[in-house]
């Protein structure tokens, strides 16, 4: 998955303009690949990464190597137990939700809603189930990938939209990407 992160980041950033955001929180951000790609597109934004402590340390090192230590904050924690850092006007979940079962996703979406600043947005980037023209390919990919992961499930845009509404989000919109089977983008506003 790490090999595809650059391509995925460009797909997302081409689908959604991040320039106006002041504080971006990437939940489950791994080694910081997405925030490093986002940094030049939102030059005034504070960058915050939240991931497990051992993973967060890798991100801290990568931010320093990229010269972003003055803009990037790394917070170690577990989104299944810990509150998310508050105050971001954009929270991103990049290829996170499909790895988890519904109860965990529902808790994470509620936590993201609670952590967002008033008027903030949540960006969800996922390969979606039922992608038009690629249903069989998606089913094969998800079947193998999620079997190996041992949890999670593919969700369609309609299913994720319903989950986002249940978590309190509104004005949920899907953004076009060039390779929707690889990643699709949903943007929702804090209600």
Secondary structure, DSSP 8 states (H G I E B T S, - for coil): -GGGHHHHHHHHHHHS--TT-SEEEEET-TTSHHHHHHHTTSTT-EEEEEE-HHHHHHHHHHHHHTT-TTTEEEEE--TTTS---S-EEEEEEES-GGGS-HHHHHHHHHHHHHHEEEEEEEEEEE--TT-TT-HHHHHHHHHHHHHHHSS-----HHHHHHHHHHTTEEEEEEE--S-TTT-EEEEEEE-
